[in-house]
Amino acid sequence: MAAARAPLTVLVLAAGKGTRLRSKTIKLLHHVAGRPMVAHVLDAVAGLKPSRTITVVGYQADEVRAALEGRCDDFVLQKEQRGTGHAVLAAARKIKAAGSGPLLIVNGDLPTLHTSTLRRFVAAHRRSKSVLSALTAELDSPAGYGRIVRDDRGEFLRIVEHADASTAERRIREINCGIYCADPTKLLSILRRLRPDNAQGEYYVTDAVHRLLKGGARVSATCHDDADEVLGVNTRAELAQAGATLYARKAEALQDAGVTILDASRTWVDPRARIGADTVLYPDVIVEGETVLGTGCVIRSGCRLVDARLGRNVELRDYSLVFESRLGNDTSVGPFAHVRPGSELQPGSRIGNFVEMKKARLGRGSKANHLTYLGDAEIGDGCNIGAGTITCNYDGKNKHRTTMGKGVFIGSNSQLVAPVKLGDRAYVAAGSTITQDVPAEALGVGRSRQRNIPDWARAKGKRKRKSRK
């Protein structure tokens, strides 16, 4: 009973390069559904609530540490990459310090791994009272993988590498996935006695399996029914498939929770995003990061949201972008609008086609419906921003703010040269360039007097005819 309660330690192997992706970036840092694939693995193991999570890093170690910041208790540097067994030995001191409970060893290239799969595997290992357990799967085409050989009763006998397998053994479909759960003390003891008697000069956990079996220790194998989940990503095609799997899972979960997705194959929602019931996602929508959408929203085709916060009944019209901003209840954005980081739309406000906001706050019921740039602006409730308005916030060196009170009316094609303040119910005449504050209820006019030149067009035509001669 005490052994069953012993705390679990997790070791994530994340030191390898992964050359088959043909990239300057190591395999584990390539993004799957919005995050480095190794981050998904850390999320999966976190669901087990281990007493300690240790990650072995090697290639691009600093970048891996940064990607896993806050998700891992300890990092261990494997200066030379000499196999899985060598990676475990590199972490020996940390493993020993974590306690005598089971050690779960997981590769960092398994972005679609479920917590529930690992939980069942660890539970099976505890029940079996084995020194080491291996997770396995069945493949229709197992060429290249180590085969799991069992006796007539189905008991695990050994792992045979493909190159060493007999003709009969190569017909075996059950393969080793490289996920292990073991008694850490006994595993480390075996690994320390290994010699790298192979062409690569490397140490492998599978060699420890063979040593344990020769010594009469109990070793077991648990077969998982979804091979794609427990086999690593090695190619660009597998990278894409892993992303498709995570997006499909998220879409199914959202649909079960009351979200309408018109075409799940053309909608990409980050697994971290939260979306309320009765929201409708049109095709070609991308939702990234920790975006939150309230209930009853409508997100039309071509929209992209990144770490955005939307209230209830928000409508994003076609091809609008919202980055790191907040949209209050009953707001409307787009089409073809761009809400940049640090912006906020208060309830009932709206921006229309080809409007851009950056670090701007639009008050309740305010609107900017056409062709407008609102940067570094504080806009009060009930304001109307005419087409072609620009808050000129940058003087070439510093950014400055524009502030508007309640009920301000800005005529079309106006420029507000910050820093500038407009009082409550102030008006700006169309075509004005405003460089000074406009008091409450005043009309600001900042344009030159119109001058008409008679017969200018006729005179221009005569000049053109003379030039041709």
N, C-alpha and C positions, 0 to 999 in steps of 0.2 A: 504493500500500500504506500509505503514511504517513497519507493521508486517512482510510482505513478504520479506523485505530487512533486517530484524533483523539478526545479525550474529548468526551462529550456534555454539553451544558447543557440544563436543563429550565426553562421559564418557565410557571408556572401562573397563569392569569388569574382572579382572585378578587375583583375590585373592584366588580362590579355589584350592583345591588339585587335585581332579579328581582321585578317588580311583580305578575306573574300569579298568584303564590301568595296575594296579598292578606294580607300578614302584616307585623307590625312587625319581625320578624326577617328578615334578608336570606336569600335563597334558599339560599345555600351553607352556612348554619349549620343548616338544617333536617336533622333526623336521618333517616338511612336505615340500617336494620339496626343500630341502636344507637349510631351516631356521626354527626357532621356530614358531609354528603355530600362536602364538599371534602377531608375526611380520607381517604376512600376513594381519591380521585384521587392524593393524595400517596403512599399505599401502592402504588398501581399504578406510579407513576413511580419509586419507590424500588427496585423490582425490576430496573430498568435499570442501577442503580449509576452514576448520572450523577456527573460531577465536581462539579457545583453545581446546586442546585435553588433557584430564585428564585420567590417568589410576589408578585404585584402585588395590593395590598389597597386598598380605598377605603371604601365604606360599612361601618360597624361594624368598623373596622380592628383595634381592640384585641381584640375578641372573636374575629376570625378568627385573629389571631396566637396567642391562647391556645389555640384549637382545634388549631392545627398545631405547638404547641410540641414541639421535638425532632424534627420531621419535615422542617423546611425550613432551608436554610443562610442565606438572606437574604430580607428583606421589603422591598418598595418601595411607597411610598405614592403612589397616583394621586389627587391632590387633586380633579381634575375628571375625570369619566368621559366621555371623548370618543372612544369607539370602540376596537376591538382594536388598531389601529395605534398609537394614542396610548398605550395601555397598554404596548406593546412599547418605545416611545420613552421612557416613564417609567423603564424598567429598563435603558436603554442603557448607563449607566456600569457597572452590575453585569455585564451581558452581555459587554461588552468585556473586563472584568477576568477573566472566566471562561475566556477563551481563544478560539481560532479554530475549534474543533470545531463540529459541527452544533448548531443550536438547535432544540429540540423545544418547540412552543407548544401547550399543552393548556388547555382550559376547565375550570374548577373544578366544573362541574355535571354531571360524568359518573361517578356513583358505581359503575356496573357495568362500568367499563372494565377490561379484562384487561391485565396486564403483557405477556403474549405478543402481544397485538394491537399494542401500541406497539413491541415489539421487532421484529416483522416489518416494520412501517412504517418504522422507522429504517433497518433493513437494506436495504429496497428503495430508500430515498432515497440511501443511500451507493452502492449499485450503479449507480443511474441517473446519478450525477454531475450531478444537477440543482442549480440554485441554490436552488430551492424545490420542495417536494413537498406536495401536499394530500391528506388522507385523505377518501375519499368513500364513499357508500353508496347503495343503491337503495331507493326507496320506491314503494309502490303509489299513494299520494296525495302527490305532492311539492309541492303548492301552498304558496307562501310561501317556499320555499327557492331558493337560487341553483343553477342547473343547470350540469352539467359538459358542455361541448360538445367532442366528439372528431371527428377526421377519419375517413376511410374505413378507415384502418389501425388505428384505435383510439387514436391519439396525442392527447394533451391539447391542445386549442386555446385554450379560454378558459372563464371563469365568467360566466354571464349571470344577473343578478338576475331574480326572477320578474316584477317590474313591467316590466322592459325586454325580456322574452323574446317572441319571435314565437310564433305559434300552434304551429308545428312544434317550436320549442324547449321550449314548455311541456309537450309530450308526452314529453320526456326524463325518465326516472325516476331518473337518477343525480344526486345532489345533493352540495353541499359541506358537510362536517361541522364546519369551523372548527378542525381539528387540522392543524398544519403542522410541517414540518421544513425548516430553511433554513440557508444560509450566513449567519451573523449579520452579518458585515461588509457584505456586499452588501445584505442586507435592510434594515439600519439606514440605509445610504446612500440607498436608495430612499425609505424612510419619511420621512426628513428633507426630501426634496424634494417631498413630497405637499402638496397644498392641499385643504382640506375643501370640495370643490365638490359638496356635497349639502345637502338640506333640513335635515338634522340638524346640519350643521357639524362632522362627526366624521371621524376618520381610520380607515380599515379596512385590514386586511392584504390583503383582496381587491383593493383599489386598487393595492397594491404588486405583486400578481400580474400585473395588467394592464400596469403599467409595465415589469415584467421581460420580459413577452412582446413588448411593442413594441420593446424594446431588443435583442431577439434572444436573450435568455437562455433556457436550457433550464429549463422548468417541467414537472413531471410530476404525475400523479394516480393514487393507489392505491385501488382500490375494496375495501371491507371487506364481508363477506357477512352481517353481523349489524347492521342499522341501529339497532336498539334500544340496542345497547351503546355506540354512538358519537354518539348524539344526546342533547342535554342535557335535564335535567328542568326543565320550565317550569310545570307545573300540579300541583295536589294529586293528581289521578289518576295522573299520571306518577311522582310521589313515591312513592305507594303501590305502583305497579308495580315501581319500582326496588327497593324493599325486598323485595317478593315474589321478585324475581329473585335477589337475594343470598341470601335464606333458602333458596330452592330449590337453589341451587348448593351451599350448605353441607350441606343434607340429603343430596344425592346423594353428596357426598364422604364423609360419615360412613357412609352405607350401604355404599359401596364399601370402607370400612375396617373393616366388621364390626359397626356399630352398628345395632340394630333400632329403626326409627321406625315406629310403628303407623299413623300418618296424617301424612305429611309436609306436607299442606296445612294442618294444625292444630298444627304444631310449629314454634317459632321459635328458632333457635340462632344466636347472634352468630358472624360469620365468624372472630372471634379465639378462640373457645372451642375446647378440646381435650377429646375424649371417647374413652375407651378401648373396645376391642372387647368385644362381648357385653353391653354396656349396652343397656337397653331404655328408650325414651322413649315414654310414653303420650301420647294427644292432649291438646292445650291446655297443653303444657309450654313455658315461656319460659326460655331460657338466655341471660344477658346478660353483656357484658364479657369479661374474660379468665378465665372460669370453666374449671376443669379437673375432669373426672370420670375416675376410674379405671376399670378393667375390671369387668364384671359388676354394674354398678349398676342399680337399678330406680327410675325416676323416674315416679311415677304422675300421673294427670291433675290439672291445675290448679296444679302446682308452678311456682315462679319462683325462679331462682338468679341472683344478681348477684355477679360477682367472687368466687365461692366456690371452695373446694378440697375435693374429695371423694376419699377413698381408694378401695380396692377393695370390691366387694360392699356398697355402701351402699344403703339403701332409703329413699326419700322417699315417704311415703304422701300420699294425696290432699290437695291444697290447702295445702301447706306452703311457707314462704318461708325462703330462706337467703341472707343478705346478708353479703359480705365476712367469711366465717367458714370454719373448717376442720372437716371431718367425717372422722374416722379410719376405718380399715378395719372392716368388719362393724358399722357403726353403723346406727341406725334413727331416723327422725324422722317425727313426725306420726301420724295426720292432723291438719290444721289447727294446725300448730305454726309458730312464728315464731322463727327464729334470727337475731338482729340482729348488726350488725358487732362484730368483736373476740371472737367466741365460738369455742370449740373443744370438740368431742366426741372423747375419746380412744377407741381401738379397743374395740369391743364394748359401748359405752355406748348408751343410747337415751333419747329423750324422746317422750312420747306426745301425745294429743290436747289441744289448747288449752294447750300449754306454751310459754312465751316465755323466751328467753335473751338477755342483753345483756352483753357483756364478761365472760362466764362460761366457766369451764373445768370440764367434767364428766369425771371420771376413768374409767379402764378399768373396764368392767363396771358402772358406776353407772347408775341409772335414775331418771327422773322421769316417770311415766306419765300423770299427769292434772292438768290445771287448776292449773298452777304457774308462778310468775314467779321466775326466777333471774337477778338483775342484780348485776354487780360481785362475782362469787362465784368462789372457788377450791374445788372439790369433789374430794375424794380418790377413790381407787379403791374399788369395791365398795360404794358408798353407795346407800341407798334413800330417795328423797324422796317423802313421802306427798302425796296429793291436796290441793290448796288451799294449798300452802306458798308463802310470800312471803318473799324476802329484801328487807327494807326498807332500801334502799341510799341514800335521799335524805332529808336532814333539812331540806330547803327552801332550803339554801344550798350544801352540799357533798355529794359522793358518797362513800360508805364501802363497804368490802369485808367480805364474809362468808367465812370460811375454815373448811373442814371437813377433818378428817383421813380416814384410811381406815376403811371399814366403818361409817360413821355412819348412824344410822336416824332419820329425821324423821317423826314421826306426822302424820296428816292435819290440815289446817286450822291450821298453825303459822305464826307470824310470827317471823322472826329479824331483830332490829333491829340493823343494823350501826352501828359496827364490832363484830364479835363472832367468837369462835373456838370451834370445837368439836373436842375431841381425838379421837384414834383410838377407834373403836367406842363413841363417845358416843351416847346416846339422847335424843330430845326427845319428851315425852308429847304425844299428840294434843291440839289446841286450845290449845297454849301460846304465850305471847308471851315470847320469850327476849331479854333485854336485857343479860345478862352471859355471860361465857365459860362453857362446859360442859367440865369436865376429861375426860380420856380415861376411857372405860368408865363414866362417870357418867350418871345420868338427870336431864335438866333438865325441871322442871315449872314452868310460869309461867302458872297460871290460878287464879282465885278458887275458894273452896270452894262447892260446889253447895248451894243452899238451896231447899227445896220449901215452898210455901205451900198448906196444905190448903184445899179448897173454894173456891179462887180463881176457877175457871171459873163455879161456881154463883153466887157473889156478883156476878161481872161480869154475868151474865145478868139478875139482878134489877135492877141499876143501869140496864141498857138498857131494861127494861120500864117503869121509873118515868119515864125521860126521854121515852118516847113519849107518856105520859099528859099 
